[in-house]
Amino acid sequence: MTSAAQRWNDSLARWAIPEMIVNQAPESPWVHPPALFRVAADATFEETPSNRVAREALGVHGSESGTRPGTVLDVGCGGGGSSMALASHVSLFIGVDEQAAMLSNFSEASRRVGVPCETVVGRWPDVAMRTPHADVVVCHHVVYNVALIEPFLAALTGHARRRVVIELPSAHPTSPFTPLWKHFWDLDRPLHPTGDDFVEVVTELGFDVKVERFRRVPRKQLLDSAEYVAFVRRRLCLPAVRDVDVAAVLSEMDSMSTDEILTVSWDVS
């Protein structure tokens, strides 16, 4: 019988963009704009289940002394939106990301909240051996990019002293682009994997998983319209001259964001 992890890997492989489309793309469809993940200087952080369960783990030890009790490793950290909400409970942030520009934003956000940080450039779990351990490991909106899910999760768990907190949308994050792929390339997109498929993977690996669901503000509101159109156009492997066409199709769509989010967490003994 096929394992949940293998089903995850196989399902993600079906999301690959056909080579004939990628090969003619003028820009890489995989580069995320740092502006999409930048934490604004005046940012206020929504109280989400992900933030709460991470904060609870950070508050387990040392809170009586009045010192910041724990360290946080943020894998696929972007600009730090996944971890900066925890700043009042943190003595050190460790950020891991493939893009140096993302880590620059992460460091700047960490400086603003008054918490020291360390950064590691590279892909997880390739850089796990040179990444420090932490009390809590957070990983938000990354796992749909991970085909080999078992070693990825094993490395996250191996680096956490207290808890792992993963956040992901209930459907593949590019699912909202499905009508665009059909419009521009006559390409159908898969329905799996889903957040529930991920929960099956974690459960099958033997972790005592806890799951909470919530809704968030669509991410596209964090970019101005021109930046967002360019981001979507690059993801669709189209040239810049098609920005007008992409904008026209986007204007006819209700939303480009998956609303339901899952917080998946487990404790490490």
N, C-alpha and C positions, 0 to 999 in steps of 0.2 A: 504494500500500500504506500502511495506517495505521501511523504511527510508534508506538514504544513509549510515548513521552510522551503522545500523544493517547489511546492505549488506557488509560493510567493515569488521565488526566483523565476519560474517559468512564466508567470503572469506578467511580471515586469518586463521580461524579454519581448513580449508582444507589443510593448509601448515604443520599441525602437523605431526611430524615423527611417523609412526606406532609404537605402544608400543613394538612389538616383535623385532624391530630394536633397539630402545632406550635401552631396558632392557638388551641387550647383549653388549652394548657399554662399552669398558674399561675406557673411559673418557667422561666427559660431553661434548656434542656437542655445548653447549651454551656459553662456556667461551671464550671470545675474548682475543687474545694475546696482552698485553699492548704495545708490540713493534710496532704493527700495527697502533697504535694511538699516539705514542710518537711524540712530536714536536722536531725536531732536533735543536741543539744549533745554527746552521747556517741556519736555515730554512728561505726561502723567501716565502711569501704568494701570491698566485694567486689572482688577482682582479676578484672576481666572483660577480654575481648579489646578492648573499646572503650577502657577506661582504659589498657591496655598500649600500644596503637598510638598513642594520643594522647601518652602519656608518652615513647615512643620519639622522636617528632618533636620534642617539647620539649627532649629531651636532646641533640639533634644539635649545638647550638652553646652554647658558654659553660660547659659543665659542669666543665671543668678549673679554672675560676676560683673555684668554690665559690659563685657567685651563682646566683640563680634565673634560668634561661636564657630563658624565653619568656612570651608573653602568650596568653591564651585568650579567644576570643569564643564565648559559649554562647547559641545562638539557640533561643528557646523554653525558656528556662533554668529556669522554675519556681523552686523553692527552692534550686537549685544542686547537686542530686544528680548531675548529669552532669559537673560540673567540679571540685567540691571535693576529689575523690579525687586530683586532680593538683596540689594546693596546693604541695607541696614543690618542684615544678619550675616554679612560676609567679610572675611578678613583678606581673601585673595581670590581673584578671578583668574581662570586659565582658559584661554580661547583657542580653539582649533578651527582652521578654515583653509580651504584651498587657495583663496584669493587674498593676496597681501593687502589689497585695498580694503577688503572687509575687516581685516585685523587692525588696520590703521584706524578705522571708525570705531572698532571695539575698544582699542586703547584710549581713544579720545573720550568715549562715553564713560569708561572706567575712571579716567582722571576726573571728569566732571562730578561723579558721584563720590569721589574721595576714597576709592578702593584700589589698592595696587593690583596689577595684572601681569600675567605672563602670556605670551602668544606662541603658537606653533603653527607654521605654515605646512600644509600638506593634507592628504586624504586619509580619513579614518577607515580602517584601522592600521593603515600602512605606517602612520606616525605614532602609534600607540606606545612603542618601546621607548620613545624619547619624550613622552608626555607625562607630567606628574600626576599622581593620584589625587583625589579630592574626596571630601565628605559626601557631596552630592554631585551627580553627573546629570546634566540636562542636555536634551537633544531635541530641538523643535523643528518640525517641517523639513526633515532630512531623509527619513527612512524610505520614502518612495524613490529616492535616488540610489538605493542600496540593493543590488541584485543578490549578492552573497550575504544574506542577512544573518546567518548564524555566527560567523566570526566577528561581524560588526557588533552584535549584541553581547557576545562573550567579552569583547574588549571593553565595552562600556561598563559592564558589570564588574569586570576585573579591576577597573579604575575607581570604583565607588566604594567608600567605606560605610556609607549609611543607606543611600537610596539612589535609584535611577528613575528619572522622570522624562518620558518621551511624549511629545505632542505631535499630532498628525491630523490631517483632515479625514473625514469619513470616506471620501472618494479621492481618487488620484488628483493631485493638485492641478494638473493640466486638463482634467475632464471638462472644465468650462470652455476650453478651446476646441472641443469636438466639433461644434458647428462651423468653426473657422477652417479647420482641416478639411471638412467636407466641402465647404464653399470654394476654397482656393486650390485644393489638390484632389478633390473627390476621394478623400481617404477616410475610412472608418476607423474609429478608435475603440480599444477594448473597454470592458466594464470592470475588470479586476486587475490588480488586487484592490481591496478595500481596507478600511480601518478594522473591520471585524476580522478580515483575513490576518491582519497583523496581530490582533489579540490571540488568534489561534496559534500563531507561531510562538509567541512568548509563553503561552500556557503550555504548549507541547514541550518547550525547552525546560519546563519544570519550575519556572518562577511563580511565586505567589502573587499574581498580577491583580491590580486594582484598576478599574476603568471608570472614568467620569466623562460626561459629554456636555458641551456647551456651545455657544455661538459667538462669533467675533465680527468686528467691523471689517468689511472687505478690504483687502490689502491695496487694491488699486487706488484707494483714496489717499494713500501715502505718496503718490506721484502726481505731478501735474499731467494733464491729458496728453501732451506731446511726448513726454517721457514714457508714459504707459503704452501709447500706440507703438513707439519704437521698440519697446520691450517685447510686445506681442508679435510685431512684425519679424523681429529677429528669431523669436521662438518658432515662427512659421517658415523660416528659411527663405524669406522674401527680401528683395532689394529695397533700399530706402525709398525709391520712387513709388513703392506701393503703400506708403504710409496713408495716403488719402483714401485708398480703397479699404485698408484695414480699419481706419477710423469710421468709415461709413458703415461697415458691417457691425462694428462694436456699438455704434449708436443705436442700432436696432435690437440690441440684446439687453436683457434686464440686469444681468449681473455676470461678472467674470470671476466670482469667488465661490468656493465651497463653504457653505455656512456652518455646517456641523463640524466641530472639532472634538477629538478624543484626547484625553489625558490618560496615559498608560504608565503605571508606576509599579515598582516592586522594591522591597527592602533587601539589603545585602547584610548577611550575618557575618 
